[in-house]
Amino acid sequence: MSTQTWKVLVFSHRPEVREAITGAVGRRPAPDLGHVDYVEVGTVADVLYHLDSGAIDLAILDGEAQPTGGMGLSRQLKNEIANCPPIVIAVRRKDDRWLATWSQADAVIVHPLDPLAAAETVAEVLRSGASVTP
């Protein structure tokens, strides 16, 4: 059992979406991982600020965020930030999973969020440090 604390950024312009994501993933997504501390943000500027700090272990981005969606933001982050942390995209439709390939996201979770699937996906990404196939 790990005592490590993970910093997970959750981005959406809608507070209820951020709450749904943090609630589904929980404070401890798997018994072998430490606790998760969330950094909830509602703007792209806040995402960039926190990712540039280097203190974020994983980012979960709302694919439906406005005015900039999480998929486009993921692609930008993966191409512009050296040592970009892993990114999970939350999408509304299973059919949008293919866009994760374009966005260079490390994994995808689908609304309505299943707490078991969301926690398992985040745990896999945290364990691997990246590159879980969407």
N, C-alpha and C positions, 0 to 999 in steps of 0.2 A: 504494500500500500504506500502510495507516494504522498509526501507532504508538500510537494511543489504546488505553487499557486500559478494558474494560467491567466493571462490577461487576454480577454476576448472582446473585441470591438463589435458592436452591433449597430448597423446603420439602416435607418429608414426615416423618411420625413414624417411618418405616422407613429406616434408613441404607442398605439395599440398593437402595431406590428412588432415593434421592438419588445414589448411585453410578451407577446405570443411566442417569440423566438426564445427569449430568456427563460420563460416558463416551461417551454417544451424541452429545452436542453438541460435546464436545471443547474444547480451549483456544483454538482459532481456527476459528470456524464458517464463515468464508469468507476467501479471500485478500485481499479489499479491506478487511476489518475488522481491528482490532487484536486483542490477546489478551483472553481472558476470565479474570477472577479470580472464583472462586465463593465465596459465603458460604452455607454449608450450615447449615440450621436445622431443628429438630425440633418446635418449639412455636409456637403462634400468637403468644404474647408476644414471642418472638424476631423473628418476621416484622414485627410492629408496631414494635418497637424499631428495626429496621434501615430499614424504609420511612419511618418518621418522621424518621430522620436525614437523608434526602434524598440519600444517597450511592449508592443502588441505581439502576442503569440499566434493569434488567429483572428481573421475578420469574417463576420457574417454579414452579407450585404443583401438588402431587399431588392430583388430584381425588378420590382414595380415602383421603386422610389421615384419621386418627382422633384425637381425637373430632370435630374440625372439618375438613370436607372442603375442598379447594381451591376448589371452585366457589362455595360459600357465602362463603368467605373473600374470593375475588376480588370478588364483588358488594359486600361490606362495604367493602373497600379502595377500590374505584372510587367509592363513594358518600361515603366519609368522609375520604379523604386528598386534600388539594389537590395538584394536579400529581402524581397517582399515576403511577408508572412503568408502562410496558406490562406486561401479564401474559399468560403462556402457561400453559395448563392441560394437564396430562398425564392422559389418561383411559385406562381399561382397555378400553373397547369403542367401536368406531367409532360405534355407535348413540347414544353419549352426547355426540357433537359438538354436537347441537342445544342442549344445556344451556349451552354456551359463550355463546350469545346471551343467555340469562337472566343468566349470571354476569358479563356485560360483559367477558369475556376478549378479548384482542386476537388470540389464535391458540390452536390446539390441536395437541398431539402425542399419538399413540396408541401404547400398549404393545401388543405388544413394540415397543420403539423402533427404528426404522430410522435408523441414524446419518446417512445422507444427508438424509433428510426432516427429522429433528430439527434438524440443523445449518442446513439451508436455511430452515426456519421461523424459528428464532432469529435468523439473519442478516437475514431480511426485516424482522422486528420491530425489531431494532436499527437497521437502516438508516432505517426510516420513523419510528421513535420511538413508534409505536403504530399501531393501527387496521389490522391485517392481518385480513381476513375469515376467520373460523374455517371 
